[in-house]
């Protein structure tokens, strides 16, 4: 499988728009953004916990 070109991305976006509708997409993107933000915060907390654990040894 090759890389996605501009045409393929536009087709995918059109299909998503048809499936979910224009009003639902901002809500989906908001949920995706908050999920990514939570994942980053969890990864950040995990790194700080590892550093603290190494310092106590």
N, C-alpha and C positions, 0 to 999 in steps of 0.2 A: 504494500500500500504506500502510495506517495503522500506528499504534503497536500494540504488543502489550499486550493487557490481561491481567488476572490469570488469566482462564480459559484463554487461549492459552498462557501460561507454564506453567500447571499441566498442560495437555495435553502440551506439549513435554517437561516433566520426567517425566511418566508414560511416555511413549514411550522416553525415554532409559533409564529404570529397567527397562523391559521388554527393551530391546535388550541392555544391558550387565549387568544383574543388580546386586543390592545389594552384592556383594563387590567388584566391579570398579570401581565409581564412585569410592571413595576413592583408589584407585590412579590413576585417570584425572585426578582433581583435583590430586593431588600432582604428577603430571607436568606438568599445565597450569601450576600455580603455579611450579614450578622453571623452566619455559620462560619465563614472564613475568619472573621474577627475573633470568635470564640476559640477556634482552633489555634490561631496564633497566640492568644493569651494562654491557653493551656500548654502549648509548647514552650512558651517563655517561662511559665511557672515551673515547668518540669526542669528546665535548664538551671534555674536559680536554686531549686531543691537539690539538684545534683552537686552544684558548687558548694552549698552549705554542708552537704554530707561529706564531701571530700575535705573540707576545711576542718571538720571535727575529727578526722582520722589522724 
